[in-house]
Structures are given as structure tokens and as C-alpha cells.
Amino acid sequence: MILKAMNMNKPSIASRRNHRSMKEREALFRRFGYDSAASLRFILAKVLPLPGHVLEIGTGKGRFLAAMAKRVDCITTLDVDAKQQRAARLHVRQTRSGRRIRFVTHDAGHLPWPKASFDTVVSVNTFHHLEHPIRVFREMLRVVKPGGKLVLSDLSPRGFQIFDRIHRLEGGTHPRLEKGLVEFQRLLRQRGWRTRRFKGCNQEIVVASSPTKRAEDANRRT
Ligand SMILES: C[S@@+](CC[C@H](N)C(=O)[O-])C[C@H]1O[C@@H](n2cnc3c(N)ncnc32)[C@H](O)[C@@H]1O
């Protein structure tokens, strides 16, 4: 496991360059109908608050990380790809959004923490990139504390269509999460989690709280 803490120096030339290239990419997404900023705002509106120590699965270039970091005190973010995390670190620095962020380079299929290590576990636009999404999902459930919160967000069918078109134009392909998040919502419900699902801004979101939390809520009502 490689562990690095966030260094909050002022934006460097590298982070400004990274920022420019992310902005250019986002402008392309917008021309095809995907507005990254609007999608991030939509996700945050549906999932906040993100309490306690938050684990993010799939740092990527750090778009969701930077957006949530302004509202969350303590974040650990994990990605298998060190290069992506370097870009994310630059993005966080450029947007001055990171206070307490730890970057961990590791496979999400085998999380390097004991069970019940985090108050909240989130993953945004990552599940369709996973080779073994069910294995990662199980790992996410394992490391979240009783009474904790789980957030899964990924592209909606229309979002996938947009990225299919972009990648086809660029001569590549883009993976899909064939059944969307509904399958994971079903598994969560089977395990007694309370779940809500939202759709909008080309995103699909499942927000879930663990059975212990539900039991606490039921007690409060009686
Ligand atoms: C599209 S990016 C995530 C986007 C990011 N959440 C954001 O908001 O900018 C998907 C990421 O999943 C990572 N990934 C794929 N398989 C993984 C695995 N088994 N373990 C950890 N990360 C993985 C990839 O390296 C990639 O950085």
C-alpha cells in the first residue's frame, strides 16, 4: 500500500497545466451534453452530509474528491492507478479544496483496512470501470461502520450514451455498468439497508444507511 498525505502548497505550474487539460476535457463533455460541474452539484445535493471519516473508492482525476473536500473534514481516497492520483493531487491543489486528504494506491477489491474502519464510503463514476464490481461492493460494506453511510453514483443510461459517443469519436470504447445501480440497491435492501435512489444530470445515485442506523431511527420514532 502506498500512502501519501496532501501537501497544500500554492498551485504549481504542473497543477495549472493539469487544471487546463481537465477544463478542456470538460468543455468537450459539455458539447456532447454532459455538464461535469452540474453533475457534481447534483450528486452533492443528494448525498450530503457525508459524516465522519470518508473513504472514497476510485479517486480518478479527483473531480468528486475536490468537490466533497470543501465540505468534509477527513477523507481517504483510494485508486489502483498512481498516475490518476497524481493528477487528482494536482487538481485538489489547484482548486485549494484539500485539508485532510490521504491518498492510498491500492486495489479496491482487497481494501487494506479492518472491518468497520470508516463512517462513510463513497464511489462516484467508478463502478463501470471495475473488473469485479461485486467484490468491491462487498469490500465497501465490510469497511463501513455499523450506522454508517454508503454512496454509489454512476452514469445514467443517457450518461453512458454520451460517453459512448465521445469515446467512439476518439477511436476507443467506454465500459458500461450493464444493469446500472439498481442491482446494488437490491443487494443492500436484502441486507437490511435503508436505501434511496436518485436520477438526474446524467447520473444515477444510491444513498444507503446501514441497518443499525435504521434501528436507531425506529427507536427514536417509538
Ligand atoms: C472515472 S475514474 C473515477 C472518477 C472520480 N471518482 C472523479 O469523480 O473524478 C475511475 C477510476 O477507477 C479506478 N479503478 C479501476 N479499477 C480499480 C480497482 N480495482 N481498484 C481501485 N481503483 C480502480 C481507475 O484507476 C480510475 O481512476
PDBQT file of the ligand as one rigid body, heavy atoms in Angstrom, charges set to zero:
ROOT
HETATM    1  C1  LIG A 301     -13.585   7.551 -13.909  1.00  0.00    +0.000 C 
HETATM    2  S1  LIG A 301     -12.417   7.332 -12.662  1.00  0.00    +0.000 S 
HETATM    3  C2  LIG A 301     -13.187   7.919 -11.178  1.00  0.00    +0.000 C 
HETATM    4  C3  LIG A 301     -13.703   9.318 -11.247  1.00  0.00    +0.000 C 
HETATM    5  C4  LIG A 301     -13.572  10.066  -9.952  1.00  0.00    +0.000 C 
HETATM    6  N1  LIG A 301     -14.342   9.457  -8.885  1.00  0.00    +0.000 N 
HETATM    7  C5  LIG A 301     -13.982  11.508 -10.131  1.00  0.00    +0.000 C 
HETATM    8  O1  LIG A 301     -15.024  11.939  -9.597  1.00  0.00    +0.000 OA
HETATM    9  O2  LIG A 301     -13.238  12.242 -10.809  1.00  0.00    +0.000 OA
HETATM   10  C6  LIG A 301     -12.398   5.606 -12.337  1.00  0.00    +0.000 C 
HETATM   11  C7  LIG A 301     -11.193   5.201 -11.516  1.00  0.00    +0.000 C 
HETATM   12  O3  LIG A 301     -11.378   3.873 -11.026  1.00  0.00    +0.000 OA
HETATM   13  C8  LIG A 301     -10.078   3.339 -10.851  1.00  0.00    +0.000 C 
HETATM   14  N2  LIG A 301     -10.147   1.888 -10.686  1.00  0.00    +0.000 N 
HETATM   15  C9  LIG A 301     -10.481   0.949 -11.595  1.00  0.00    +0.000 A 
HETATM   16  N3  LIG A 301     -10.396  -0.281 -11.058  1.00  0.00    +0.000 NA
HETATM   17  C10 LIG A 301      -9.995  -0.120  -9.771  1.00  0.00    +0.000 A 
HETATM   18  C11 LIG A 301      -9.716  -1.017  -8.696  1.00  0.00    +0.000 A 
HETATM   19  N4  LIG A 301      -9.847  -2.348  -8.840  1.00  0.00    +0.000 N 
HETATM   20  N5  LIG A 301      -9.322  -0.503  -7.527  1.00  0.00    +0.000 NA
HETATM   21  C12 LIG A 301      -9.190   0.826  -7.349  1.00  0.00    +0.000 A 
HETATM   22  N6  LIG A 301      -9.439   1.734  -8.339  1.00  0.00    +0.000 NA
HETATM   23  C13 LIG A 301      -9.827   1.270  -9.537  1.00  0.00    +0.000 A 
HETATM   24  C14 LIG A 301      -9.342   3.785 -12.111  1.00  0.00    +0.000 C 
HETATM   25  O4  LIG A 301      -7.957   3.716 -11.924  1.00  0.00    +0.000 OA
HETATM   26  C15 LIG A 301      -9.888   5.210 -12.295  1.00  0.00    +0.000 C 
HETATM   27  O5  LIG A 301      -9.008   6.151 -11.750  1.00  0.00    +0.000 OA
ENDROOT
TORSDOF 0
